[in-house]
Amino acid sequence: MLSTFSLADDIIGFIVDGPYDELAIEKIQAEVSEKLEIYDKVNLYLEDTVNADISFKAILKNLPFKVKTGNRFHKVAVVTDRRWLQVISNLEKLFFNAEIRIFSGQNRLEAIQWISH
């Protein structure tokens, strides 16, 4: 399951609590594209849960979209306790012209505060 929420008009958030598959990727890309039609730049919040089934293959499939839109973000908050996702998120800084911060699950409120200001 993929939940979407908005903290402000130019902030979009996603919580992955199930499979991170082609359908989830398409939903994320559609929601982000919709915001980018309205705003030049947006903030992005991404969180995974212990139930999230995230594969490296799915992350690679999303790479062209990230390269295409990477300069359209102010801030990106990634909330995960998975070490391999933290490493990949740090590598993804190459594709984003944005400030990216990685937070543990127990610091999700700090991530929400940071992305909101």
C-alpha positions in Angstrom: 0.0 0.0 0.0 1.2 3.5 -0.8 -0.3 6.4 1.2 0.0 10.0 -0.1 -0.4 13.1 1.9 0.3 16.8 1.6 1.7 19.0 4.4 1.4 22.2 2.3 0.6 23.0 -1.3 4.2 22.5 -2.4 5.0 19.5 -0.2 4.1 16.0 -1.2 4.6 12.9 1.0 4.5 9.2 0.5 4.5 6.3 3.0 5.3 2.9 1.5 3.6 0.2 3.6 3.5 -2.7 1.2 4.9 -3.5 -2.2 7.1 -0.8 -3.9 6.3 -2.0 -7.4 5.6 -0.6 -10.8 2.1 0.5 -9.7 3.5 2.4 -6.7 6.2 4.0 -8.9 3.6 5.1 -11.4 1.5 6.6 -8.6 4.5 8.5 -7.1 5.6 9.8 -10.5 2.0 10.9 -11.4 1.6 12.7 -8.1 5.0 14.4 -8.3 4.4 15.4 -11.9 1.0 16.9 -11.0 2.6 19.1 -8.3 5.4 20.1 -10.7 2.8 21.4 -13.2 1.8 23.9 -10.5 5.0 24.7 -8.8 8.5 25.2 -10.1 10.0 23.4 -7.1 8.5 21.1 -4.4 9.5 19.4 -1.2 9.3 15.6 -1.1 8.8 13.3 2.0 9.4 9.6 1.5 9.0 7.0 4.3 9.1 3.3 4.3 7.6 1.0 7.0 8.6 -2.4 8.2 5.9 -3.8 6.0 7.3 -2.1 2.8 8.6 -4.6 0.2 11.1 -2.5 -1.6 13.4 -4.0 -4.2 16.5 -2.6 -5.7 15.1 -3.3 -9.1 12.1 -1.0 -8.4 14.5 1.8 -7.3 16.5 1.4 -10.5 13.3 1.6 -12.6 12.5 5.0 -11.0 16.0 6.4 -11.8 15.1 8.0 -15.2 12.3 10.0 -13.6 14.6 11.1 -10.9 17.2 12.3 -13.4 14.5 14.2 -15.4 13.0 15.9 -12.4 15.9 16.1 -9.9 16.4 19.8 -10.3 12.8 20.6 -9.3 13.1 19.9 -5.6 14.0 22.2 -2.7 14.2 19.5 0.0 13.8 15.7 0.1 13.3 13.9 3.4 13.9 10.1 3.4 12.7 8.3 6.5 13.9 4.7 6.7 15.7 2.3 9.1 17.0 0.2 6.3 20.7 0.8 6.0 20.8 -0.1 2.3 18.1 2.5 1.5 20.1 5.1 3.5 23.1 4.4 1.3 21.1 4.6 -1.9 19.5 7.8 -0.8 22.9 9.3 -0.2 23.9 8.2 -3.7 20.8 9.8 -5.1 22.0 13.2 -4.1 23.8 13.1 -7.4 20.5 13.3 -9.2 18.8 15.9 -7.1 19.7 19.6 -7.0 18.1 19.7 -3.5 19.0 19.3 0.1 18.4 15.7 1.0 18.3 14.5 4.6 17.9 10.9 5.8 16.1 10.3 9.1 15.4 7.1 11.1 11.9 6.0 11.7 12.0 7.3 15.3 12.9 10.7 14.0 10.0 11.0 11.5 8.5 14.0 13.4 11.8 15.8 13.0 11.7 15.0 9.2 8.2 16.4 8.9 9.2 19.6 10.7 12.3 20.0 8.6 10.5 19.4 5.3 7.8 21.9 6.3 10.1 24.9 6.8 
